[in-house]
Amino acid sequence: MLFAHDTESGLIAATALVNTDDPEDEGLPDVAALDRFVVTYGWTGRHEHTEAELRAVRELRPRLRRIWHADVDEIVAIVNELLRESHALPQLIRHDDEPYHLHAVPRDAPLATRMAVEAAMALADLVRAGELGRLRICAHPDCENVLVDLSKNRSRRFCEAGCGNRAAVSAYRARKAATHS
């Protein structure tokens, strides 16, 4: 583990949330999809299961996506804005058999607020560690997904949508075609 558990979890969840925003294939089409997302990424606390909550979570995605295209000063401005809007007050918390970690808003805060603050806190750790280079855009030419490279050697290039496999298959086919020419 390169960063604290809550930092890595926040980065992974923020990345996954950004990648649900696809105009051709909406990743959060309904409340049931949001429910699955909440379970998959281990969100605890208040979850209303409403259309309003779904809209609030969807509205967060473009703000987070900007981070993958911004310089450090703009990232800091976005992080500070998210924390300020949420009235974040970091505190050490222990729950659900997890070790102490930081929460900056109460567990009964709205889900979109908790998602924004968790992402902001995790991104603040990346800024402080000088590790913003770990935020990347997928290297596959037909993909706009974002990723966070948490590998020790900083070698991750593709998102979770199977782009690495598609790139490997394309390279294999190109090599085969070259040997048959």
N, C-alpha and C positions, 0 to 999 in steps of 0.2 A: 504494500500500500504506500503510495507516494504522498498522499495527503490524509488528513483526518477522515474518518469514515463519513461524517456528515458532509464534509466538503465534496468527497467523491460522489456520494449519493445525490447531492444537490446538483452537481455538474451533469451527472448521467440523466437525472430526471429532467433538467432544463433542456438538454440536448434532445431527448426523446419528445418533449413537449413541442419544441420548435419544429421538429420533423413531422409532427402531425398536421402541420399547416401546409397542405398541398392542394392547390386549386383543382387538380384533376382527380385527386383521391383523398378527400377530407378524412383525416385520421381520427377526428372526434365528431362523427356525424350526428351523434345523439347522446342522451344522458347515459345510456347503457355503455357506450364506448368510453365515456369519461369514468364511469364506475370501474371498468376493467383497467383503465390507465391508473387510477388511484390504487387499486390492489396491486398491480404489477410493480409500481414504483414505491410501494410501501408507505403511502401517505396515511397518516393517522390524524385523529382529531375530527373536527367538524366537517361534514360532507352532506350537503342538503339534497342532492339528487334532483336538481331542478334545472329547467331551461335557463333561468337567470344565471345560475352558477356556471353552466356550460358556456354561456355567452361571455362571462367575465374571464374564464380560463382562456377561451379562444382569443379574446382581446389582448391578453398578455403575450401571446406568441410573437407578433411582429416586433414588439419592444425588445424581447429577448433575442430574436434573430439579428437585430441591428448590431448586437455585440460581436457577432462573428465577422462583421464587415467594418468594424470601427477601429480607430487607433486607441491607444491607452487612455488618453484624456477624455475621449467620448465615452469609453467604457466606464471610467470612473464617474462621469456625469450621470450615466444611466443607472449605475449601481447606487449612487447617492440619492438619486431621485426616487428609485424604488424603495429604498430604506426610509427616506423622509416621508413619502406618501403613506407608508404603512405604519408610521410612528414606531419604528423598530427600536426595541430595547433589549439587547442581547443578554441572555441569562443561561447559566448552565442548568440543564434539565436531564433527568433520567426517567425513562419509561419503557414499557414493553420489552423488558429484558435487554435493553440497549445500554451501553455505558454512557457516562455523562457526555453530553454534546450541547452545542449551542442552539437555542431557539430564540428568535428575536421578536416574535409575536406570540400571543397566547394560542393554545391548541384549538380554542373555539373561534379564532379569527376565520373569516371566509377563506375557502380553499384557494381561490386565486391570489389572495393576499399572502397566504402561507407559501404558495408556490413562488411568487415574486420575491419574497424575502429570502427563502432558502436559496434561490438562484443567485440573488444579490450577495448573500453572505459567502457562498462558494466562490463566486467570481472575485469578491474582495480578497479571498485567500490567494487566488491565482495572481492578481495584481501585486499583492504584497510579496509573493514569492518570485515575481518576475517570470512567470510561466504562462503568459498569455499565448505564446506560440503553440500551446497545446490545443487551442481552439482552432479548428480547421473546417474547411469546406471539403466534402467528398471529392476525391481525385478522379472519379469516373466522369468522363466527359458529358454524359447524359443525366447527371444527378446534381441537384442543388441542395441536398441534405447537409446538415452540419454534423460535426463530430467533436468529441473531446478525446484527445489521445492521452490515456493514462498509463501507457506502456512505459517501462523503465528506459527503453532506448529511443523513445519518441519516434517510432517507426510506423504508427498506424496512419493509413492513407484513405481508407474507405469507410463508409457509414455501415450501419447495421442492416441495410435493406438488400443485402446480397450483391452489392457492387463489386466487392473483392472477388467473388466467384465469377461474376460476369467478365471482369477484366482478365482473370486467369484463363477462362474459356476462350475469350477473343485472342489472347496471346498464343494459346495452344493452337488454335485454328490457323492463325497467321503463320506460325512456324511450320505446321503441316503443309499449308499451301506453298510455302517457300521451298520446301524439300521436294514437292511434286512438280515444281516448275521446270 
